[in-house]
Amino acid sequence: MSSVVAVTWDLGSAAEAEELLTLARRCGDVRWLNIGAPPERAAESAAKHGVTSTVQVNDSKLEQGGADAIVEALAQYCRSASPRLVLFNHDFESRLIAPRLAGRLGTPVVMNALAVAIDRDETTVTASAFGGDTHAEYRLSGPTPHVVAVMPNAVAPEPAASSTNPAIEQFAVDLSDVTERVRMVTPARTEGARLEDAQVIVAGGRGLGSASNFHLIEELAEAVAGMPAASRPLVDDGWTEASRQVGLTGRITRPALYIALGISGASQHMAGCSAAKTIVAVNRDPDAAIFRYAKYGIVGDCLEIIPELIAAVREA
């Protein structure tokens, strides 16, 4: 079978890697390469998901999380191990790391991946394209490893048919010549539950009118035991923090219930929520694209309807 490397770093819990490990196992023999401190319950997750070996890479320069050091460490490992495929979770960091790794190695790279399959001569990658409006299929050949970043929630975590007893490897890197060209001044900090894990999400868009009305989103989210969220324009204008953004350039979610209030339904936003089991939409425009995705819809002013929804939920 083909050798596949699943790359992670800065995970608080091994559960965050389980989607990636599931997809990697479907493509070949999996080596789980982790940079920095291993996440909690890593050995248990590796065995459950059929990992053949776990690779730990440690170096003082990697502790700072700098992109130059990570790219060089991964390049050294790939040259040594010669994998067929390298998989990343698609997030802010991998958008920077994955293309640079492929450039360093002279190999193909695909971002926004939804599915990956390997045959004898090619790696076939299905990816979100054109702002999430469509899916594109890429067939990668030539030099390996092929580098792919997988979208969150593209794969449902699934344990292997039988557990393994993964070997534990330490890979030594030489980063003595690496100097970080970008210095992080203030790292982003997020606390509490992640939007990606929420079962109920209440999201607001331009239909709210002004930042002073975003509290209605927060109040309804609290009433339905959900999490508040927003479309990109609200985040760009500072109405709420970036960790609340749903969409192609924000968080990719898969809740049981997604309530979209004053959101038009642009493809970039829907890329982050279209996998919801049920979408409820409120919009003044009866022709708004959001209604194509919604199971239930209300045509009306969300500023009039949200207070009614809050009252109805609290009285229930």
N, C-alpha and C positions, 0 to 999 in steps of 0.2 A: 504494500500500500504506500501511497505518497506520504511524505513527512510534512506535517502541518504544525506551525508554531502559533499559538495563541498568546498575544502579548498584553500584559496588564501592568499597571503601576498605581500606587496611591489608593488601593482599594481598602475600604473599611471592613468589608465583609466579602468572603469568597462568593456569596450568592450573586454579587454584582458581575461575576465572570461566567455564570452558568449558561447564559444565552450564547456567549462566544464559544464556550467549550462544547456545547451541543452542536453548533454548526461545524466546528472544527472536526469533531468526531465523525461527522457524516462525510468528510472529505478525505480522511486518512488517519494515520497514526499521529496522535496529538502529543506535542510537548508544550507544556504550559510554562512560559517564560515570564517571570515576575521581576520587576525592577524595584529595588528597595525592600522595605519590611514586608514579609508575607502577610496576607490578610487573615482574619480569624477563620478557623475551620478550613484552612486551605487544603490540608491533607485529606480531610473527609470529602470535600467537594471534588477533588482530583480523582479519588478512587470511585466515587459515585458516577462520574461522567466519563469514565473510561480512558483517563489520561495515562499514557505510557511512562512519562517522566516529567518531573517538575524541575525547572531550571531557575536557580536564584542568582541574580546578578547584583553584586554590592560593590560600591566604590564611594568614597567620600564626596566626589564631585556629583554623584547621582542623587545625593541626599537633598540637594538644592532644587532638583526638578528642572534643571536647565535643558533646553531643547538640544543644544549642541552636544552635550555629554550623552544624552539618551540616544540620539541618532548614531553617534560614533560607537556606543556600546552595542547597539543592535546590529550595526553593520559588521562589527567584529564577530559577533555570534553567527550571523548569517553566512559569512565567509567560511567560518569554521565548520558549521553543521550542515550547510547546503540544503536547507528545506525547499520543498516545492512551493509552499504557500505560507505567507505570514498574514495573520488576521489581527485586526485591532477592533475595539469598540469605537464607533464613530462618535467622538465628542470634541470639545474645544481643543484639547491637547493633541489628539490624533490627527486633526486637520492640519496641524503644523508638523507633526513627526512623520506620519506615513508618507506623504509625497517627498519629503526630504530623504527618507531612507531609500525609497525607490530611486531617486535621483543619484544618491551616493553609489547604489549598486548597479545602476543602469538597467533597471527592470521595470515592467509595467505596474501601474497603480490605478485602482478604481476606488472612489469614495461613494458614500450613500448606498452601499450594497444592501440588498434585501435577501439574496440567495446566492449560493456559490456551489458549483459542482466541478469535479475534476474527472477528466478521462485521460487517455494515454498521451495525447499531444496538446491538449488545450485545457485551460481553466475558463469555465463559463460563469460570468457574473451577471446577475440581474440587479439593476440599480435604479433608484429613483432619479428621474431626469426632468429638465425643464420646469424647475420649481415644484416638482411633485406632481405635475400634470400627467405624466406618463411614466412607463417603465422602459428602460433600454437594456438590451442584452449585449454584453461585451464578451468577445472571445479572445483570450490572452494566450499568446504563444511566445516563443523565443526565450531569452534568458530568464532564469528563475533566481530567487523566489518572486512569485507574483505577490504584490502587496495589496491588501483589500481592507477597507474599513467598513464595518457592518453597522447599519442603523439600529438604534435601540428598538426593542420590541419587534424586530424583524423575525425572530425565531423564538418560539415558546421553549423554555428550558425543559429538557427531557433527559432523565437519567439513562445511562447505558443499560443494555439488557443484563449485563453482569459487571460487577465491580472489578477494579484492577488494584494492583499493589504498586503504585508508581515509584520508580527509582527517583532518588533525590540527587540532583547535580548542582554543583557550584561552578559557575563560569567566571573565570578571572578575566578582567579587561584592563587594558592599558590606556588610561585617559590623561596621561601626563602632558600630552601636547594640546589638550583641549582647553580653550579659553572661551567662556560664554560671551557672546556678542550682545546679548540682551539681558539686562538685569531687572528682576521683578522688584518694584518699589513697594507696592502694597498688594498682597495676595487677596483674591476674592474669598469671602467667607460665607458659607451657607449653613444654616442651623435648622434642626427639626427634620420633618419628613420631606422626602423628595417628591416633586410633582410627578415624576415618571412612575412612582409606585402608588399613586392615589387611585382609589376606586370611584370616587366622585369628584368631578372638577367643575367649577363654575367660572366661566371665562367672560371677560368683558372686552368690548371693542369701541370703535369710534362713536357708536351710537349712544354712549354714555354722555357725550357732550363735553364734559370737562373733568379734570382730575378730581375736583371736589366731590364727584359722584361715584368714584371708585369704591367708596365705603359700602355702597349697596352690594357690590360683588362680594366683598368680604363678609357682610352680614348674611347674605343668602348662603354663602359657602358654609358659614358657621351653623346656620339653621339646618342644613341638610347633611352635616357631618362630612363636608368635603373640603377641598382646597381651592383658594382663589387663584385665578390665572388671568392672562391678558394676551391680546394680539401684539404683534411687534410695534405698531405705531404708538401704543400706549407706553411701552417700555422705552422706545426712542425718545419720547417726550417727557420721561421721568415720572409718569404716574405711579409706577411700581417698579420693583427691582427686576433685574434681568433673569433671575432664577424663576420668575413667574411666567416667562414668555413661552408660549406654545407655538410650534411651527417648524419649518424647515431649518431655520437658523436658531431655533430655541430648543425646547424640550419636545421629545417625541413620546406621546402618551398612549395608553391603551386602557382607559378606565371603563368601568361598567356603565357609567352615566356621565355624559359631557353636556353641560348646559351652556349654550353659546348665546350671549346677550349683546345685541348691537354689533355683531360680527357679520361681515358680508359673505364670508366663505371663500376668500381667495385661495388659490391652490397652495400657496406657500404656507398658509395657516393650516389648511386641511391636511397637509402632509404630517402635521403633528398631532392630529386628533381623529382622523378618519377611521382608525382601527377601533374606536370606542364601540361598545356593544349597542348603546343607545345614545343618540344625539337629540337634544331638545333645543330648538332655536327660537329666538324672539328677534324680529327685525321689522322695521316699518315698510320696507320694500318687499312686496309680494313676489317679485322676480329675483330676489337675492339668491346668489348661488348656494348659500348655506342650506336652503330648503331642499336642495337636491340630495343632501346627505342626511337630513333630519328625519327621524321617525315621527316626531311630533313637532309641530310648528305653530307659532302664534304671530300673526301679522299685527304689529302695533308698536307703540313707543315703549321701549324697555324701561324708561324712567317712570312710566305709569304702571307698568306690569310688575316690575321687580318688587316694589313694596307689597303688592297684593300677594305675590308668591311667598314672600317672607312671612306675612301674616297668616296665610293658609297653612304653611308648614308648622308654624309655632302653635297654631290652634289644633293641629291634628293629634 
